[in-house]
Amino acid sequence: MTNSPTPTPERDRPQNKKVTPLRCLIGSTISGSLAFGFYSLTLSIFQSFATKPLISDNSLVLRIGSLVRTLVMGIASLVTFIFSFVAFGLTLLAIQLFLKRLSSIEEE
């Protein structure tokens, strides 16, 4: 076995990667486009489930089918919300960094 030195957080962190408003806006754009895609997917899932009702005489089959549909719609909605929330947060962070940069320029 080789003894490799344990990595330190300072060594693993890239030194040239700084948080800038441009990087935040790029991340926000990517996250927003994914959110829009998942929103479209969620709407199509809802529409598909609404137009194709469960048909069975067995109550257990209806309950399991309803459970699976609810889980699928919930997961699709959750993924859409997460990407939307990240896009909104990155946009707010970009605005905050931009205002901080403006205030530091005015002080000089």
C-alpha positions in Angstrom: 0.0 0.0 0.0 1.2 3.4 -0.8 1.0 6.2 1.7 -0.4 9.2 -0.1 -0.6 12.5 1.8 -4.1 13.4 2.9 -5.5 16.2 0.7 -6.0 19.5 2.4 -8.9 21.8 1.5 -6.5 24.5 0.4 -4.7 22.2 -2.0 -7.9 20.8 -3.5 -9.5 24.2 -4.1 -8.6 25.8 -7.4 -7.0 29.1 -6.9 -8.2 30.9 -10.0 -12.0 30.1 -9.6 -13.6 33.1 -8.1 -17.3 33.8 -7.8 -18.2 36.5 -10.3 -21.5 37.9 -11.4 -20.9 36.5 -14.9 -20.3 33.0 -13.6 -23.5 33.3 -11.5 -25.5 34.4 -14.5 -24.1 31.6 -16.7 -25.1 29.1 -14.0 -28.5 30.7 -13.6 -29.1 30.5 -17.3 -28.1 26.8 -17.4 -30.3 26.0 -14.3 -33.2 28.1 -15.7 -33.1 26.2 -19.0 -33.1 22.9 -17.2 -36.0 24.1 -15.1 -37.9 25.1 -18.2 -37.2 21.7 -19.7 -38.4 19.9 -16.6 -41.4 22.2 -16.4 -42.4 21.1 -19.9 -41.8 17.5 -19.0 -43.9 17.9 -15.8 -46.8 19.4 -17.8 -46.7 16.6 -20.3 -46.7 14.0 -17.5 -49.7 15.7 -15.9 -51.6 15.9 -19.2 -50.8 12.2 -20.0 -52.0 11.0 -16.6 -55.2 13.2 -16.8 -56.2 11.8 -20.3 -55.5 8.2 -19.4 -57.5 7.2 -16.3 -56.8 4.0 -14.4 -59.3 1.3 -15.4 -59.6 -1.7 -13.1 -62.1 -3.4 -10.8 -59.5 -4.3 -8.2 -59.1 -1.6 -5.5 -55.5 -2.6 -4.8 -54.5 -2.0 -8.4 -56.2 1.4 -8.3 -54.5 2.4 -5.1 -51.0 1.3 -6.3 -51.6 3.0 -9.6 -52.6 6.2 -7.9 -49.6 6.0 -5.6 -47.2 5.5 -8.6 -48.8 8.4 -10.5 -48.6 10.7 -7.4 -44.9 9.8 -6.9 -44.0 10.4 -10.5 -45.8 13.8 -10.6 -44.3 14.7 -7.2 -40.7 13.9 -8.3 -41.1 15.8 -11.6 -42.5 18.8 -9.7 -39.7 18.7 -7.1 -37.0 18.6 -9.8 -38.6 21.5 -11.5 -38.8 23.5 -8.3 -35.2 22.7 -7.4 -33.7 24.0 -10.7 -36.0 27.0 -10.6 -35.0 27.9 -7.0 -31.3 27.5 -7.9 -31.7 29.7 -11.0 -33.4 32.4 -8.8 -30.8 32.2 -6.1 -27.9 32.5 -8.6 -29.5 35.5 -10.2 -29.9 37.1 -6.7 -26.3 36.3 -5.9 -25.1 37.9 -9.2 -27.1 41.1 -8.3 -25.5 41.1 -4.9 -22.0 40.7 -6.2 -22.6 43.4 -8.8 -23.8 45.8 -6.2 -20.9 45.0 -3.9 -18.5 45.6 -6.7 -20.2 48.9 -7.5 -20.0 50.0 -3.9 -16.3 49.1 -3.6 -15.6 51.1 -6.8 -17.4 54.2 -5.3 -15.4 54.0 -2.1 -12.1 54.2 -3.9 
